[in-house]
């Protein structure tokens, strides 16, 4: 995307504010630009878990500033367990201090946005916490919304007490839910999947997960629009 003074690219904003999502580090902005450019004016609410506390090597709140500038019509909420991350990060940016697996923390974050359009988990990078957070927050993501899990390359790192199989099993469970969704919807269109009971009730992921896209270091899980 070509830069203009009033419409900088996401990567330019990332570099400006010093987030490691930029092309100078993880280069996630290349992927985010492709995925989010069409949502730039439509997005009204974004929740990001992980602001950047005392152990963070970058600038705390840098990605919150980036998102608020990129999504000019959105309220942005940052969630972090470290109380030192509580600060003024600019207009339309809110901070919630608390554990990402505590319902009270996540519930507060949800109330601070008019619509939960995008959720980004750049928090603990511990598989069990990442999965637990998704399992609670996905219900609040609006139909057609996007849930992103960052730094998935950490899923096998011992420093986070991770076992790679945990995240692999999570991914495969999402894949199976998508497959069930497709089979049930196809059956309702008079296909011959006779093994599916006509009274079968889909769980929330079978019903609502539209797609799972795996990038190097990122998972994008999209919710069905209806």
Secondary structure as the mmCIF struct_conf table of DSSP 4:
data_model
#
loop_
_struct_conf.conf_type_id
_struct_conf.id
_struct_conf.beg_label_comp_id
_struct_conf.beg_label_asym_id
_struct_conf.beg_label_seq_id
_struct_conf.end_label_comp_id
_struct_conf.end_label_asym_id
_struct_conf.end_label_seq_id
STRN STRN1 UNK A 4 UNK A 4
TURN_TY1_P TURN_TY1_P1 UNK A 5 UNK A 6
STRN STRN2 UNK A 7 UNK A 7
HELX_RH_AL_P HELX_RH_AL_P1 UNK A 10 UNK A 17
TURN_TY1_P TURN_TY1_P2 UNK A 18 UNK A 18
TURN_TY1_P TURN_TY1_P3 UNK A 20 UNK A 21
BEND BEND1 UNK A 22 UNK A 22
TURN_TY1_P TURN_TY1_P4 UNK A 23 UNK A 26
HELX_RH_AL_P HELX_RH_AL_P2 UNK A 28 UNK A 36
HELX_RH_3T_P HELX_RH_3T_P1 UNK A 37 UNK A 39
TURN_TY1_P TURN_TY1_P5 UNK A 40 UNK A 42
STRN STRN3 UNK A 45 UNK A 49
TURN_TY1_P TURN_TY1_P6 UNK A 54 UNK A 55
BEND BEND2 UNK A 57 UNK A 58
TURN_TY1_P TURN_TY1_P7 UNK A 60 UNK A 61
HELX_RH_AL_P HELX_RH_AL_P3 UNK A 62 UNK A 70
BEND BEND3 UNK A 71 UNK A 71
TURN_TY1_P TURN_TY1_P8 UNK A 72 UNK A 73
STRN STRN4 UNK A 75 UNK A 80
BEND BEND4 UNK A 81 UNK A 81
HELX_RH_3T_P HELX_RH_3T_P2 UNK A 83 UNK A 85
BEND BEND5 UNK A 87 UNK A 87
TURN_TY1_P TURN_TY1_P9 UNK A 91 UNK A 92
STRN STRN5 UNK A 93 UNK A 97
BEND BEND6 UNK A 98 UNK A 98
TURN_TY1_P TURN_TY1_P10 UNK A 100 UNK A 101
HELX_RH_AL_P HELX_RH_AL_P4 UNK A 103 UNK A 111
TURN_TY1_P TURN_TY1_P11 UNK A 112 UNK A 112
BEND BEND7 UNK A 113 UNK A 115
STRN STRN6 UNK A 118 UNK A 121
BEND BEND8 UNK A 123 UNK A 123
HELX_RH_AL_P HELX_RH_AL_P5 UNK A 127 UNK A 137
HELX_RH_3T_P HELX_RH_3T_P3 UNK A 138 UNK A 140
BEND BEND9 UNK A 141 UNK A 141
HELX_LH_PP_P HELX_LH_PP_P1 UNK A 142 UNK A 142
TURN_TY1_P TURN_TY1_P12 UNK A 143 UNK A 144
STRN STRN7 UNK A 146 UNK A 150
HELX_RH_3T_P HELX_RH_3T_P4 UNK A 152 UNK A 156
HELX_RH_3T_P HELX_RH_3T_P5 UNK A 158 UNK A 160
TURN_TY1_P TURN_TY1_P13 UNK A 161 UNK A 161
HELX_RH_AL_P HELX_RH_AL_P6 UNK A 164 UNK A 188
TURN_TY1_P TURN_TY1_P14 UNK A 189 UNK A 190
TURN_TY1_P TURN_TY1_P15 UNK A 194 UNK A 195
BEND BEND10 UNK A 196 UNK A 196
TURN_TY1_P TURN_TY1_P16 UNK A 198 UNK A 199
HELX_RH_AL_P HELX_RH_AL_P7 UNK A 204 UNK A 208
STRN STRN8 UNK A 209 UNK A 215
TURN_TY1_P TURN_TY1_P17 UNK A 216 UNK A 217
STRN STRN9 UNK A 218 UNK A 223
HELX_LH_PP_P HELX_LH_PP_P2 UNK A 224 UNK A 224
#
